[in-house]
Amino acid sequence: MEILLKNQQNLVNYIDSKNLYVRDFYQNYKHNFRITGITGHRGIGKTTFLLYYLKNNLKNNNKALYITCDHPYFLTN
């Protein structure tokens, strides 16, 4: 699990909040659920949106975790 937390921190640190174009979807997004999944075409900003949201709204929340199911961790766990 530590590897997933470290991976999340690396990804969140990579997001540049100052030069990021924020779409209307971000302004209207309400986080009221225990789990959130976003689907859509490749390259439209799903990962960027989630990491940006995590960085700006859930910085020190140890109950939030960004994961991608193609991470090597899930091959054995």
N, CA, C and O atoms as a Tinker XYZ file with bonds, in Angstrom:
   308  protein
     1  N      0.813000   -1.192000    0.000000    73     2
     2  CA     0.000000    0.000000    0.000000    64     1     3
     3  C      0.859000    1.260000    0.000000    63     2     4     5
     4  O      0.484000    2.276000   -0.586000    81     3
     5  N      2.007000    1.190000    0.657000    73     3     6
     6  CA     2.910000    2.345000    0.699000    64     5     7
     7  C      3.339000    2.769000   -0.706000    63     6     8     9
     8  O      3.507000    3.957000   -0.981000    81     7
     9  N      3.513000    1.791000   -1.585000    73     7    10
    10  CA     3.929000    2.114000   -2.947000    64     9    11
    11  C      2.850000    2.918000   -3.673000    63    10    12    13
    12  O      3.166000    3.775000   -4.498000    81    11
    13  N      1.579000    2.648000   -3.370000    73    11    14
    14  CA     0.484000    3.402000   -3.981000    64    13    15
    15  C      0.441000    4.832000   -3.451000    63    14    16    17
    16  O      0.193000    5.770000   -4.209000    81    15
    17  N      0.679000    4.999000   -2.168000    73    15    18
    18  CA     0.715000    6.343000   -1.583000    64    17    19
    19  C      1.879000    7.158000   -2.136000    63    18    20    21
    20  O      1.732000    8.347000   -2.417000    81    19
    21  N      3.032000    6.517000   -2.289000    73    19    22
    22  CA     4.196000    7.213000   -2.842000    64    21    23
    23  C      3.946000    7.584000   -4.306000    63    22    24    25
    24  O      4.304000    8.678000   -4.742000    81    23
    25  N      3.339000    6.681000   -5.052000    73    23    26
    26  CA     3.012000    6.951000   -6.447000    64    25    27
    27  C      2.052000    8.139000   -6.553000    63    26    28    29
    28  O      2.223000    9.009000   -7.407000    81    27
    29  N      1.050000    8.167000   -5.685000    73    27    30
    30  CA     0.104000    9.276000   -5.676000    64    29    31
    31  C      0.819000   10.590000   -5.397000    63    30    32    33
    32  O      0.583000   11.585000   -6.083000    81    31
    33  N      1.687000   10.600000   -4.401000    73    31    34
    34  CA     2.394000   11.830000   -4.049000    64    33    35
    35  C      3.259000   12.323000   -5.207000    63    34    36    37
    36  O      3.309000   13.524000   -5.471000    81    35
    37  N      3.930000   11.421000   -5.891000    73    35    38
    38  CA     4.740000   11.800000   -7.048000    64    37    39
    39  C      3.877000   12.413000   -8.144000    63    38    40    41
    40  O      4.254000   13.421000   -8.742000    81    39
    41  N      2.731000   11.813000   -8.405000    73    39    42
    42  CA     1.835000   12.330000   -9.441000    64    41    43
    43  C      1.259000   13.688000   -9.062000    63    42    44    45
    44  O      1.190000   14.590000   -9.898000    81    43
    45  N      0.846000   13.838000   -7.810000    73    43    46
    46  CA     0.280000   15.108000   -7.348000    64    45    47
    47  C      1.326000   16.216000   -7.416000    63    46    48    49
    48  O      1.006000   17.344000   -7.790000    81    47
    49  N      2.557000   15.913000   -7.063000    73    47    50
    50  CA     3.621000   16.911000   -7.124000    64    49    51
    51  C      3.922000   17.330000   -8.550000    63    50    52    53
    52  O      4.402000   18.439000   -8.783000    81    51
    53  N      3.647000   16.460000   -9.500000    73    51    54
    54  CA     3.915000   16.747000  -10.913000    64    53    55
    55  C      2.889000   17.719000  -11.509000    63    54    56    57
    56  O      3.188000   18.406000  -12.486000    81    55
    57  N      1.696000   17.783000  -10.935000    73    55    58
    58  CA     0.639000   18.652000  -11.452000    64    57    59
    59  C      0.999000   20.104000  -11.172000    63    58    60    61
    60  O      1.276000   20.467000  -10.029000    81    59
    61  N      0.997000   20.930000  -12.201000    73    59    62
    62  CA     1.286000   22.360000  -12.076000    64    61    63
    63  C     -0.044000   23.103000  -11.977000    63    62    64    65
    64  O     -0.705000   23.326000  -12.992000    81    63
    65  N     -0.437000   23.484000  -10.780000    73    63    66
    66  CA    -1.733000   24.118000  -10.550000    64    65    67
    67  C     -1.828000   25.513000  -11.162000    63    66    68    69
    68  O     -2.921000   25.972000  -11.496000    81    67
    69  N     -0.714000   26.172000  -11.307000    73    67    70
    70  CA    -0.746000   27.556000  -11.774000    64    69    71
    71  C     -1.016000   27.683000  -13.268000    63    70    72    73
    72  O     -1.672000   28.634000  -13.694000    81    71
    73  N     -0.524000   26.745000  -14.068000    73    71    74
    74  CA    -0.655000   26.850000  -15.517000    64    73    75
    75  C     -1.645000   25.851000  -16.100000    63    74    76    77
    76  O     -1.574000   25.521000  -17.284000    81    75
    77  N     -2.550000   25.379000  -15.287000    73    75    78
    78  CA    -3.491000   24.365000  -15.725000    64    77    79
    79  C     -4.819000   25.007000  -16.103000    63    78    80    81
    80  O     -5.380000   25.798000  -15.344000    81    79
    81  N     -5.312000   24.657000  -17.287000    73    79    82
    82  CA    -6.632000   25.118000  -17.706000    64    81    83
    83  C     -7.674000   24.288000  -16.977000    63    82    84    85
    84  O     -7.683000   23.062000  -17.092000    81    83
    85  N     -8.548000   24.940000  -16.232000    73    83    86
    86  CA    -9.570000   24.247000  -15.458000    64    85    87
    87  C    -10.885000   24.306000  -16.207000    63    86    88    89
    88  O    -11.401000   25.389000  -16.484000    81    87
    89  N    -11.419000   23.159000  -16.532000    73    87    90
    90  CA   -12.669000   23.063000  -17.283000    64    89    91
    91  C    -13.876000   23.295000  -16.374000    63    90    92    93
    92  O    -13.768000   23.241000  -15.149000    81    91
    93  N    -15.024000   23.553000  -16.997000    73    91    94
    94  CA   -16.255000   23.778000  -16.255000    64    93    95
    95  C    -16.625000   22.583000  -15.388000    63    94    96    97
    96  O    -17.223000   22.742000  -14.324000    81    95
    97  N    -16.270000   21.394000  -15.842000    73    95    98
    98  CA   -16.578000   20.184000  -15.082000    64    97    99
    99  C    -15.997000   20.266000  -13.679000    63    98   100   101
   100  O    -16.630000   19.827000  -12.718000    81    99
   101  N    -14.811000   20.819000  -13.554000    73    99   102
   102  CA   -14.164000   20.937000  -12.240000    64   101   103
   103  C    -14.983000   21.829000  -11.312000    63   102   104   105
   104  O    -15.154000   21.510000  -10.135000    81   103
   105  N    -15.483000   22.931000  -11.828000    73   103   106
   106  CA   -16.250000   23.878000  -11.014000    64   105   107
   107  C    -17.551000   23.265000  -10.505000    63   106   108   109
   108  O    -18.019000   23.609000   -9.420000    81   107
   109  N    -18.132000   22.362000  -11.286000    73   107   110
   110  CA   -19.434000   21.778000  -10.952000    64   109   111
   111  C    -19.331000   20.430000  -10.243000    63   110   112   113
   112  O    -20.352000   19.871000   -9.843000    81   111
   113  N    -18.134000   19.905000  -10.084000    73   111   114
   114  CA   -17.950000   18.584000   -9.499000    64   113   115
   115  C    -18.206000   18.624000   -8.000000    63   114   116   117
   116  O    -17.649000   19.456000   -7.284000    81   115
   117  N    -19.060000   17.711000   -7.535000    73   115   118
   118  CA   -19.361000   17.600000   -6.114000    64   117   119
   119  C    -18.864000   16.244000   -5.626000    63   118   120   121
   120  O    -19.257000   15.206000   -6.159000    81   119
   121  N    -18.014000   16.252000   -4.630000    73   119   122
   122  CA   -17.442000   15.021000   -4.094000    64   121   123
   123  C    -18.285000   14.580000   -2.907000    63   122   124   125
   124  O    -18.022000   14.968000   -1.769000    81   123
   125  N    -19.304000   13.765000   -3.181000    73   123   126
   126  CA   -20.200000   13.317000   -2.123000    64   125   127
   127  C    -20.198000   11.799000   -1.945000    63   126   128   129
   128  O    -21.025000   11.256000   -1.212000    81   127
   129  N    -19.285000   11.130000   -2.605000    73   127   130
   130  CA   -19.310000    9.679000   -2.599000    64   129   131
   131  C    -18.007000    9.110000   -2.052000    63   130   132   133
   132  O    -16.993000    9.806000   -1.997000    81   131
   133  N    -18.037000    7.844000   -1.649000    73   131   134
   134  CA   -16.846000    7.189000   -1.119000    64   133   135
   135  C    -15.872000    6.808000   -2.214000    63   134   136   137
   136  O    -14.667000    6.723000   -1.975000    81   135
   137  N    -16.383000    6.577000   -3.415000    73   135   138
   138  CA   -15.518000    6.210000   -4.539000    64   137   139
   139  C    -15.985000    6.965000   -5.775000    63   138   140   141
   140  O    -17.181000    7.149000   -5.998000    81   139
   141  N    -15.023000    7.395000   -6.563000    73   139   142
   142  CA   -15.331000    8.115000   -7.783000    64   141   143
   143  C    -14.573000    7.484000   -8.932000    63   142   144   145
   144  O    -13.373000    7.228000   -8.827000    81   143
   145  N    -15.252000    7.238000  -10.002000    73   143   146
   146  CA   -14.624000    6.757000  -11.220000    64   145   147
   147  C    -15.051000    7.648000  -12.364000    63   146   148   149
   148  O    -16.216000    8.031000  -12.463000    81   147
   149  N    -14.129000    7.970000  -13.208000    73   147   150
   150  CA   -14.436000    8.820000  -14.361000    64   149   151
   151  C    -14.048000    8.055000  -15.613000    63   150   152   153
   152  O    -12.932000    7.546000  -15.723000    81   151
   153  N    -14.962000    7.979000  -16.541000    73   151   154
   154  CA   -14.690000    7.294000  -17.800000    64   153   155
   155  C    -14.694000    8.305000  -18.931000    63   154   156   157
   156  O    -15.266000    9.389000  -18.817000    81   155
   157  N    -14.052000    7.934000  -20.014000    73   155   158
   158  CA   -14.020000    8.795000  -21.189000    64   157   159
   159  C    -12.890000    8.397000  -22.098000    63   158   160   161
   160  O    -12.100000    7.504000  -21.794000    81   159
   161  N    -12.831000    9.072000  -23.207000    73   159   162
   162  CA   -11.805000    8.780000  -24.194000    64   161   163
   163  C    -10.414000    9.072000  -23.647000    63   162   164   165
   164  O    -10.241000    9.833000  -22.695000    81   163
   165  N     -9.460000    8.460000  -24.260000    73   163   166
   166  CA    -8.062000    8.629000  -23.877000    64   165   167
   167  C     -7.590000   10.054000  -24.174000    63   166   168   169
   168  O     -7.871000   10.605000  -25.238000    81   167
   169  N     -6.873000   10.633000  -23.222000    73   167   170
   170  CA    -6.251000   11.937000  -23.453000    64   169   171
   171  C     -7.130000   13.146000  -23.235000    63   170   172   173
   172  O     -6.770000   14.243000  -23.661000    81   171
   173  N     -8.287000   12.983000  -22.579000    73   171   174
   174  CA    -9.159000   14.144000  -22.399000    64   173   175
   175  C     -8.995000   14.832000  -21.047000    63   174   176   177
   176  O     -9.633000   15.853000  -20.789000    81   175
   177  N     -8.135000   14.274000  -20.172000    73   175   178
   178  CA    -7.828000   14.939000  -18.913000    64   177   179
   179  C     -8.439000   14.319000  -17.670000    63   178   180   181
   180  O     -8.551000   14.991000  -16.645000    81   179
   181  N     -8.831000   13.073000  -17.732000    73   179   182
   182  CA    -9.420000   12.411000  -16.556000    64   181   183
   183  C     -8.424000   12.342000  -15.403000    63   182   184   185
   184  O     -8.744000   12.730000  -14.279000    81   183
   185  N     -7.239000   11.858000  -15.674000    73   183   186
   186  CA    -6.209000   11.744000  -14.637000    64   185   187
   187  C     -5.808000   13.114000  -14.127000    63   186   188   189
   188  O     -5.676000   13.309000  -12.919000    81   187
   189  N     -5.614000   14.054000  -15.016000    73   187   190
   190  CA    -5.230000   15.413000  -14.619000    64   189   191
   191  C     -6.287000   16.016000  -13.720000    63   190   192   193
   192  O     -5.963000   16.643000  -12.712000    81   191
   193  N     -7.554000   15.832000  -14.074000    73   191   194
   194  CA    -8.645000   16.349000  -13.251000    64   193   195
   195  C     -8.594000   15.766000  -11.839000    63   194   196   197
   196  O     -8.654000   16.508000  -10.858000    81   195
   197  N     -8.484000   14.446000  -11.734000    73   195   198
   198  CA    -8.493000   13.806000  -10.423000    64   197   199
   199  C     -7.296000   14.227000   -9.572000    63   198   200   201
   200  O     -7.438000   14.472000   -8.374000    81   199
   201  N     -6.128000   14.309000  -10.186000    73   199   202
   202  CA    -4.936000   14.715000   -9.437000    64   201   203
   203  C     -5.014000   16.183000   -9.025000    63   202   204   205
   204  O     -4.606000   16.540000   -7.920000    81   203
   205  N     -5.534000   17.030000   -9.904000    73   203   206
   206  CA    -5.713000   18.450000   -9.586000    64   205   207
   207  C     -6.690000   18.604000   -8.421000    63   206   208   209
   208  O     -6.456000   19.384000   -7.498000    81   207
   209  N     -7.783000   17.849000   -8.477000    73   207   210
   210  CA    -8.774000   17.903000   -7.401000    64   209   211
   211  C     -8.167000   17.433000   -6.084000    63   210   212   213
   212  O     -8.375000   18.048000   -5.038000    81   211
   213  N     -7.434000   16.365000   -6.146000    73   211   214
   214  CA    -6.773000   15.828000   -4.954000    64   213   215
   215  C     -5.793000   16.836000   -4.369000    63   214   216   217
   216  O     -5.754000   17.045000   -3.157000    81   215
   217  N     -5.012000   17.450000   -5.228000    73   215   218
   218  CA    -3.997000   18.402000   -4.781000    64   217   219
   219  C     -4.626000   19.634000   -4.132000    63   218   220   221
   220  O     -4.112000   20.136000   -3.133000    81   219
   221  N     -5.718000   20.118000   -4.685000    73   219   222
   222  CA    -6.308000   21.371000   -4.209000    64   221   223
   223  C     -7.386000   21.210000   -3.149000    63   222   224   225
   224  O     -7.686000   22.169000   -2.438000    81   223
   225  N     -7.972000   20.039000   -3.023000    73   223   226
   226  CA    -9.077000   19.877000   -2.086000    64   225   227
   227  C     -8.836000   18.838000   -0.998000    63   226   228   229
   228  O     -9.449000   18.911000    0.067000    81   227
   229  N     -7.967000   17.890000   -1.243000    73   227   230
   230  CA    -7.784000   16.795000   -0.293000    64   229   231
   231  C     -6.309000   16.583000    0.029000    63   230   232   233
   232  O     -5.874000   15.447000    0.223000    81   231
   233  N     -5.541000   17.657000    0.086000    73   231   234
   234  CA    -4.091000   17.582000    0.281000    64   233   235
   235  C     -3.665000   16.659000    1.404000    63   234   236   237
   236  O     -2.896000   15.724000    1.183000    81   235
   237  N     -4.143000   16.906000    2.570000    73   235   238
   238  CA    -3.681000   16.165000    3.742000    64   237   239
   239  C     -4.715000   15.159000    4.232000    63   238   240   241
   240  O     -4.705000   14.764000    5.398000    81   239
   241  N     -5.592000   14.756000    3.350000    73   239   242
   242  CA    -6.628000   13.801000    3.712000    64   241   243
   243  C     -6.109000   12.392000    3.472000    63   242   244   245
   244  O     -5.937000   11.978000    2.325000    81   243
   245  N     -5.861000   11.661000    4.535000    73   243   246
   246  CA    -5.315000   10.320000    4.370000    64   245   247
   247  C     -6.380000    9.298000    3.976000    63   246   248   249
   248  O     -6.088000    8.106000    3.873000    81   247
   249  N     -7.608000    9.758000    3.755000    73   247   250
   250  CA    -8.671000    8.867000    3.286000    64   249   251
   251  C     -8.851000    8.940000    1.778000    63   250   252   253
   252  O     -9.692000    8.230000    1.225000    81   251
   253  N     -8.094000    9.769000    1.113000    73   251   254
   254  CA    -8.186000    9.892000   -0.336000    64   253   255
   255  C     -6.969000    9.246000   -0.974000    63   254   256   257
   256  O     -5.839000    9.468000   -0.540000    81   255
   257  N     -7.203000    8.450000   -2.003000    73   255   258
   258  CA    -6.107000    7.774000   -2.684000    64   257   259
   259  C     -6.418000    7.671000   -4.166000    63   258   260   261
   260  O     -7.456000    7.136000   -4.556000    81   259
   261  N     -5.519000    8.182000   -4.988000    73   259   262
   262  CA    -5.643000    8.025000   -6.439000    64   261   263
   263  C     -4.905000    6.747000   -6.831000    63   262   264   265
   264  O     -3.731000    6.568000   -6.508000    81   263
   265  N     -5.607000    5.870000   -7.526000    73   263   266
   266  CA    -4.968000    4.657000   -8.036000    64   265   267
   267  C     -5.356000    4.463000   -9.486000    63   266   268   269
   268  O     -6.408000    4.920000   -9.934000    81   267
   269  N     -4.501000    3.787000  -10.202000    73   267   270
   270  CA    -4.815000    3.355000  -11.552000    64   269   271
   271  C     -4.680000    1.836000  -11.550000    63   270   272   273
   272  O     -3.708000    1.285000  -11.032000    81   271
   273  N     -5.644000    1.188000  -12.123000    73   271   274
   274  CA    -5.693000   -0.285000  -12.042000    64   273   275
   275  C     -4.644000   -0.976000  -12.885000    63   274   276   277
   276  O     -4.490000   -2.193000  -12.785000    81   275
   277  N     -3.913000   -0.241000  -13.714000    73   275   278
   278  CA    -2.843000   -0.866000  -14.472000    64   277   279
   279  C     -1.483000   -0.709000  -13.782000    63   278   280   281
   280  O     -0.450000   -0.985000  -14.391000    81   279
   281  N     -1.474000   -0.271000  -12.522000    73   279   282
   282  CA    -0.250000   -0.171000  -11.734000    64   281   283
   283  C      0.265000   -1.580000  -11.435000    63   282   284   285
   284  O     -0.542000   -2.464000  -11.147000    81   283
   285  N      1.556000   -1.818000  -11.493000    73   283   286
   286  CA     2.130000   -3.154000  -11.236000    64   285   287
   287  C      1.745000   -3.752000   -9.880000    63   286   288   289
   288  O      1.759000   -4.972000   -9.716000    81   287
   289  N      1.405000   -2.908000   -8.919000    73   287   290
   290  CA     0.996000   -3.384000   -7.593000    64   289   291
   291  C     -0.161000   -4.373000   -7.692000    63   290   292   293
   292  O     -0.239000   -5.322000   -6.912000    81   291
   293  N     -1.055000   -4.153000   -8.645000    73   291   294
   294  CA    -2.265000   -4.958000   -8.742000    64   293   295
   295  C     -2.052000   -6.281000   -9.472000    63   294   296   297
   296  O     -2.985000   -7.076000   -9.586000    81   295
   297  N     -0.858000   -6.527000   -9.960000    73   295   298
   298  CA    -0.567000   -7.826000  -10.558000    64   297   299
   299  C     -0.518000   -8.929000   -9.506000    63   298   300   301
   300  O     -0.854000  -10.080000   -9.786000    81   299
   301  N     -0.100000   -8.572000   -8.303000    73   299   302
   302  CA     0.050000   -9.565000   -7.243000    64   301   303
   303  C     -0.849000   -9.333000   -6.035000    63   302   304   305
   304  O     -0.900000  -10.180000   -5.143000    81   303
   305  N     -1.542000   -8.238000   -5.984000    73   303   306
   306  CA    -2.410000   -7.924000   -4.820000    64   305   307
   307  C     -3.860000   -7.776000   -5.247000    63   306   308
   308  O     -4.725000   -7.514000   -4.411000    81   307
